[in-house]
Amino acid sequence: MTIFLYIFIVFAFIISNLFQLFSSISIENQIIISTFFIMLVGIPHGSLDHLLLPSKDFKSKLRFYTFYLGLIIANLLVWTFSHISGLILFFIISSYHFGESQLFKFNIKNKIITHFIYLCWGASVIFSFLFYNIDELELLSNSYEDTRNLISNINLNLFSYLFLLSNVITLIMFTFFIYNKKVKANKVISEIFFLFVIHLSSFLFPLLICFTLFFIILHSLPSLVNQYNHFKKHNIEFTLKDFIYLMAPYSLVSILFLILISFCSYANVINYSVPLISIILISVITLPHSFIISKFNESLT
């Protein structure tokens, strides 16, 4: 069991006791708590994308920013054309990104199998959150007209089918890896236990809580540790303080931008609710971020 999974279990235990102590935690308080921790840890984990790949001269930096901003604009156009298309793309990219971030150390030689297991593993996690909390998803979606319209175009039974399909395929592929000795059995068993913990937390906790726990502790923190070790490897005098200073500029800009956009939404300056605009913004950032992290993770294997 990794240190991050241990931390996850400890926090899950603390939260379960808080729920027993206070009977329930309102949606409003869940949003505030989740937003705080996502801003504290989640946003910084993507704030160093521009430094993770070699870009020493002006031309390489220009190519990076052109690529990064180009993907953001392309994704925004998809959302403008069709919210459903944007949401589907978001699910696909997020599934792959979560799977790749978790399983890249499997180092499977067959690229098709590699990409497929990344996608299935990530989908099994995402649809576990949704499957166990479908009522809460409907409640949250119905709070705003635009999210209600978006969710009304989706057959929610599809989430159940995707939950079963992604989990079954993932377990079959894990069994295949053990049988063909493509991955060490102890690594695969560890990942099965990991998924079990995700299922249990999704069953026990509300949607926002279980997602935030996963995103902060099991996704963002490991990525931050990998990034810190990367800079430490290239500069032995690199400290945690240096790392925080390095993350601060883009993290603060991102947080201020999110606050500004949320205020504009609240004041009806833009015709999108805070939840929908948040989904769109996370989606457009996730696309280029996933490409950069994928390349970065390749350098770690």
N, C-alpha and C positions, 0 to 999 in steps of 0.2 A: 504494500500500500504506500503510495507516495505521500510526502508531507502535505501536499495540497489537498488530497482526499481526506487526510486526517483532520486538517483545519476545517474542511467543509463539514465533516461529521460533527466536530465540536460545536461549530456555529449552528448547525441544524438542531443539535440538542438544546442549545441555549434558546433558540427561537421557539422550539416546541414548548419549552417551559414558560416562555413569555406569553404564548398563546393560551396556555392553561391558566396563567396568573391573571390575565386581562380578559379572558373568555374569547375576545375577538379583537382584531386590529382593523380599524376602518380602512376603506379603499384609499381615502385621502392621505392617511398616515403612511400607508404602504407606498404610495406614489412618492411622497416626500423622502422616505427612508431610502427607497430604491434609487431615486434620482441622485441623492447625495452620494451614495457609494459608487454609482456609475460615473459620476463626475470626478470622484476622488481617485478611482482606480481604473475604471473602464476607458475613459477618454485618454488618460496618459499612456495607456498601452499601445495606442495608435499614433501617438504624437511624434514618434521618431522615425516614421517611415522614410523620410527624406535622408536619413543618415545610415540606414541599415544596409544599403547597397552601395558599392563603390561609385562615386561620382566626383572625381577630383577636379575636372576642368569644367569650364563654363558650358560647353556643348553637352556634356553628359548630364549636367544639372538641368539644362534647358529641356533635354529629351525627357528626363524624369518628370518635371512639372507639366510638360505638354501631355505626356501619357496619363499622369494622375488626374489632371484637370479635365482632360478629354473624356476619360471614363466617367467622371462625375457628371459632366454635361450630357453625355450620351444616356446615362441612367435617368437624369432629370427629364430628358425628352421622352423616355419610355413611360415614366410616371405621368407626364403631361398628356401623352397620347391615350394611355389606358391605365387606370389605377390597378385593375386586376392583373394586367401584364407586369406592372411594376412590382406587385406583391408576389407574384409567382417567381419572378427573377430574384427577388429578395430571399425567398425561401430556398431557392436553388443555391445561390451564392453563399448564404449563411450556413446551409447544411454542409457544403463542401469545405468552407473555411473552418468550421468547428471540427469536422472530421480530419482535415489535413493537419490542423494544429495539434490534435490529440494523437494521431496515429503515424505521423511522419517518421518516427523512429523505428517503425516496423521495417522500413527500407526494403519494400517488396520490389523486385526487379521488373515484373510485368506492369507496364504503365496503365494499361486498361483496367486491370484488377485494382491497381492502386487508386486510380481516380474513382472507380465505382465504390470501393469500400469507404473512401472518404465521404462520398455523397450519402451513402446509406447510413453510415454511423451518425453523421450530423443530423440527417433527417429523423433518425430514431430518437435522438435527444430532443429536437424541436417539437416533434409531434407527440412525444411523451408529455411535455409541458402542456400542450393543447388538449390532448386526449383526457387527461385527468382533471382538467379545469375548464371544460367546454362551457359550463354554465356561467362561470366568471367571465370568460371571453365574450359571451353574448351580453352579459350585464355591462361590461366596460364598453363594448361596441355600441350599445344602444344609448349610451349617455350623450352621444353627439350625432348630428344628422349625417355628416359625411362618412363617419366610420360605420354608422348603421346602414347607409346605402352600400358601402363597400362590402360589408359582411353579408348583406342580403343577396349578393350575387354569387355567394359561395354555398354549396351544399355541405353543411358542417359534418354530415356523415362521412364525407370524403376524408376528413382528418382521422377518423377511426380506421378507415381502410389503409391510409398511408402509415398510420401508427403500427398496425399489425404487419404490413408488408415490409416496412423498413427494418423493424426489429427482427422479423423472421429471417430476412435476407442477411442481415448483419450476423446473426447467430450461426446461420449456415456457412457463411464465409469464414467466420472464426473457426468453426469445426474443420473446414477445409484446410485452413492454415496449419492447424495442429496435425491433421492426418498426413498432409504432404510435407510437414516439417519446414514450411516456408517461414514460420515465425516460432520462436521458442514458446513452449506450452505455458510457462509461467507468465509470460507477457500477455498472452491471450486471456488466460484466466483472470489476470489482474484487470484487463479491460472489461471482461464480463461482470466482475464485481463492481467496477466503476459504473457500468450501465444500470446495475441493480440499485445502486445508491441513488442514481438519477431518478429512476422509476419511483423509489420509495419517497424521495423528497417531493416529487411532483404529485404523488398521491396524498401526502400529508399536508403540504403547504399550498397557499393560494398561488395563482399564476405569477404575479409580480415577484413574490418572495422566492419561489423556487428558481425562476429564471435569473434573478439578481444574484442569488447564491452561486449558481453555476457560472454565470458570466464573469463575476468578480473573482471568485476563488479558484475555479477550475479552468478558466480560459485566460483571463487577463493577467492574473498573478504569475502563472508559469511563463507567459510570453514576456512579461517584464523581467523575470529572472534570466531568461535566455538573452534578452537584449542587454541587460547589465553585464552578464558574463562575456558577451561579445565585445563590449567596449573595454572591459577589464583585461581581456586577452590581448588587445592591441595597445593597451596602456596600463602597465602594472600599477601606476600611481592613481588610477581612476577610482574615485570613491563614491559612496552612496549619495553624498552631498552633491558631487558633480553630476550624477545621474539625474537627481531631482531638478537641478538647475537646467540641465539639458532638456528635460521634458516640459518645464514650466511655460516657456513662451507660447508654443502651439496649443498646449493644454488650456491656458488662460484665454487665448483668443477663441478657441472652440467653445469654451464655457460661456464667455461673454456673448458670442454669436448665438448660442442656443437660448440664452436668457432674452436677448433682443428679439429673436424670432418668436419665442413664446409670448412675449409682451405684445408684439404686433398681432399675433393670433388672438390673444385675449381681448385686445382693443379693437378687433375686427378690421385692422389695417390690411391684413391678408385673409382671404376667404378659406382658410383651413383651420380645423380645430388643432389644439396642442397635441393630442395623441397622433393624429394623422400626419401632421407636419414632422413630428418626431420620428415616426416610422420612415417617412420619405428621406429625411436627413441621414438617419442611420443607414438606410439602404444605399444611398449614393456614396457614402464614405466607405461602406463595407466592401464595395466592388474593387476599387483600386487598392485598398488596404490588404485584401485577401491575396491579390497578385504579389504584392511586395513581401508579405509574410511567407508566402509559398516559396519565393526565391530565397528569402533569408533562411528558412528552415532547411532548404536543400544544402546550404553551406554548412549546416550543423551536423549533417550525417556523413 
